[in-house]
Amino acid sequence: MLPRLLGVACLTIGLTGGAVAQDITPETAGASDTAVGRRFDAPVNTLPVEQKWWWRGDWYDNGLLDLPANHEVVERQVSYLNKVDDTEVPAIVFRPKAEGRFPALLFQHGRRGLDDVVQRLARRMAARGFVVLAPDVYAARFIEQRPIEHFEATEGDVNAGIDYLLALPDVSTTRACLYSHTRGGYYTLKVAVNFNRQKDAVVCYVSFYPHWQDPAAPEPMQVYRYAAEIDRLNLPTMVFIGEYEQYQRRRSIETAVRFMKRAGKDVKLVIYPGVGRGFDFRPPNVRTFADDLATKDSNTRAAAFMHAHLAKWTRQ
């Protein structure tokens, strides 16, 4: 299902039979910070330039590009203890090979688990200059990949990872950002809100097409509602989805973002045209040019967002 169209022009057939372009741009924007529309057969975005958050005059006029940080990445296998029930949680730490300390990110995998494909997501963000802890909460509790059920105890495993991450000697910040995808977005939401980590340890939330509803909730809740914890999420938030995301997932995300904006919260939803679910890890044999553009842009934007929010929490 297409989103609410912003800056859309349609054709109106007058009594004389002539076709004229009619601007039906709404006065107020919806949840999304993008606009998808068509004038005749060409994509357009008729929002004023000051409302185009992605606009860069330096690039458009002078050809200047922001250059992302690029680091060779190393990784190490670690484990830490969830002291609530003494569960040992295996994890991977990804970090730049260069010497020094770097800001802290906790990456939480989704229903697919922390397989080789998903590990790329954590590795790519470490290449932007972060120490990234990626817990494998399924391996910790002998849960197979892609479970239908949600296991509440695993939320505590994610929460314990924050304390472990912030205690690492190569971490440069006293706070961390939460970075996730799919069901990992629900895990990190619960940790931020129900474990109160947004008050003492976490300063921002980033997620790619998150499952913003309790996986155990009944079908009407999955389609028409979002997780109640969203209303208590007070962290600066950035969410990425594709234009062709699954309807039930997209609807809950857009509804949640709309209500967050009404409440005056710092939240940005980015919708990439021409791509669908999993644009950031689709394999080469089915990957499109649009997938790659969306992946590179979202990776760069997410990194800049998290660096900005972690900067003031650098250890003295």
N, C-alpha and C positions, 0 to 999 in steps of 0.2 A: 504494500500500500504506500502511495506517495505521501510525503508529509504535507502539512499545510503549505501552500505555495506562497512564497513571498516575492513581490515584484513581478507578478505574472501579467502578461498581456494576452488577451483573447481576441478573436475576431467576431465582430458583430455585423450581421447582415442587415443593412437598412432597407427601408421600403423601396429605395431605388435600385436595390440589388448590389450596391457597391459594398466592398469589404473595408472596414476601418479598424485600426488598432485601438482597443480600449484598455486603458490602464486600470487594473483592478487591485493595485497594491493596497493591502490593508494599512490602516493607520498605525497599528501596533504589531510588532513582530511576535511570532509564536515562540515555542521553546527553542527551536534550532537557531544557531548563529550562522547558518548558511542559508542561501536562497536558491531554490531550483525553479526555473521557469523557462518558458519558450515564447519568443516573439516570431511568428511565422515558423520557420524551421531551424532557428538558431537559438542556442541557450543564451539567456540574458540574466542579468541581475541589476535591476533598476533602483536598488537602494542608494541613497546618497553615499558619497565616498566616506564621510565621517562615520557611517554605520557599518562599513565594510571592515571588520576587525582585522582581516588578513591583509589589508592594503599596505603596500610599502612604496612610497613615492621615490625613495632612493633607488629602488630597483627599477621601477617603471620609467623614470626619467633618466637615470644615470647608469643603470645596469649593474648596480652594486648588490652583491648577494651576501647574506649572512653565512659564514662558514662554520659548520658544526665542528665541535671538538671530535677528533678521531684518535682513539687509543687502541693499541694492541691489547687484547684481553687475555688474562690468565684466570684459571679457575682451580678451586680446591674443594674436595669433599669434606664435609664437616658433619657434626651432629650436636644437638643440644637437648636439654631435658625440659619437658613440660612437668613442672613440679606438682601440678594438681593431682595427677595420677601416675607420675613417674614414667611417662612415655618418652622414649628416646626418638627424636625426630631427625631423620637424615635430611641434609640440605646441601646445596652447592653455593659457594661464594664466588661470584664473578667480580673482577676488579681490573682496572688498568694495570698493565705490566710495569708501567713507570713507577718509580719510587715515590713515596709520599702518601698522604691521607686524602680521602675523597668523601663526599657527602653520602649519606646512607639511604638506600631504598630497600624496601621489602617487596619482592615480587611474588604474588600468589597465583599459582596455576589454577586452572578451572577443571571441569569434569573430565577432560582428556587426560589429566595427570601431568607429571613433569617428565615427559618423554623427550627424545632428541629434537623433535620439531618445536616444542614449546620452550625448550632451553634457549633457542635462538632469541626469543623475545627478551629474556633477561640479559643475554650476552650483548645484544645490540644496545641496550641501555647502559651497560657497563662501559661500552665503547664511547659513550658520550661523557664519561668522567664520573662514574659513581661506583661505590661498593654496593653490590646487589646481593642480598641473601634470598635464595629461592628454596623455601622448604618443600619437601615432598610429604605432604600430610597423608597421602594414601599409602605410601610405603610404610609410614610410621605405624599404621594400624592394619596392615595387610588387606587393604581395600583395593579391588581390581579397578582398572581404568574404566572411565565412563559409567560410574554408578548412577542409578536412578535415584536412590535414597540420598538424603543429606544426613551426615553424621555429626551431630552437634559437638561431640568431644573434639573434633578436628579444629573447631574454632579456637579452642584453648591452645592447640598446637601452633596456630598462626600467631596468636597473642604472645606466646613465649618466645617466638622468633624475634619479636621487636626488641626485647630486652637483650637477647643474645647479640643481635646485630649492633646495637648501640654500644655494647661493651667491647667490640672488636677494636684492636689497637690501630688499625689502618682506616678507621672511620673518622672523618674530620668534623662531624656535626653532633650536637647533643640531641637532635631530633631526627626523625626519618619521614620519608614520604611513602605512601602506600601506592603500589603499582600492580595492576592485575588485568585479567581478561576473563570473560565468560563467568562461570560460577565463582571464580576467584574474587570477582567484584562483590559478591554477596558475603564471602568470608571477610574481606577487608572492611566492608561496611559494618558488619557485626562487631568486629574488633574495635573499630574506631568509636562506635556508639555504645554498645553494650558493655564493653570492657573499659570504657572511658579513656581510651588511649589518645583521643583528640585533645584531652586536657593535659596530658603529661608527657607525651612521647611522639605524637604524629602531627605534622603541620600541613599536609596536603594529600589529596586523594585523586588518583588518575586511573581510569579503567577503560578498556576496549570492549564494546558491546557487552556490558555486564549483565548478569542475571539479577535484576533488582527486585527480586521477590523470593520469599521462602520457597525452596524447591518442593517442600511438602504441602504447600498451600493448595486448596482445591482449584479446579480449572477456572472458575469465574475470577478468582483472585489473581491467577496467573495472567489472564488476558486484560482485565479491567482495572487492576489496582497495582500499586507498587508497595514494597516493603515499608512498614511503618517507621523503621529506623531512619529512612531518608529524611523525615521531618525533623529529626534530631541531629542530622549531620551538619556540622557547622564549619567544616574544613573547606578551604578553596578547592574547587572540584573541576576536573576536566574529563569529559567523556567523548569517545570516538565511536562512530558507527558508520556503516555503509548505507547508501540509499536503498539497497535491496536486502537489508536485514530482515530476519523473520518478523512477521507482523506482530505476534504477541510479545516478543522481546522489545521491539521498537516502540510499541504503544506504551508500555510501562515506563520505558526510559524517557520518552518525550513528555509524558504526563508528569513524571516526577520532576523533571527539569523545569517544566512550566510552573509547578507549585513552588519549587525552590526559588525561582526568580521572583515570583509574587511575594515571597517572604523576604526578599532583599538579599538573598545569599549570593556568594561569589561562585557562580557555576557557569561553565561554558560547554555547550554541546556542539560538536563538529560532525557534520554528515557529509561524507564523500560521495559525489555523484558517480554513477557507473560501476560501483563495486558492491559486493554483498558480504555475507558473513565470512569471517576468517580471512579477510583480504591481507592481513599481515603475516599469515603463515601458509597460504595456499601453495602447494608444491609447483615446481617449474612446469610440469606437463599440462597444467590447467591454468597457470598464472597468466594474468593479463598485464598490459602496460599500465592500465588504470590501477590495478592492485599495487604495483610497484610504486607508482607516484603517491598513492594514498599512504602506503607504509612508510616511505621515506619522510613525507611531510609530517605525519602523525608522530613518528619517532623524534623528529627534530623539535616539534612544538611541545611535546610532552617533556622532553629533556629540559628545554628552556624554562618551562613552567615550574618544574621541580627544582631546578637550580635556583631560580629566583626566590622561591619560598623557603629554601634551606639556607640561603646565604646568610641571613641574620642569626643563624644558630651555629655558626662556626665555633669550634672549641677555642678558648683563649690559651 
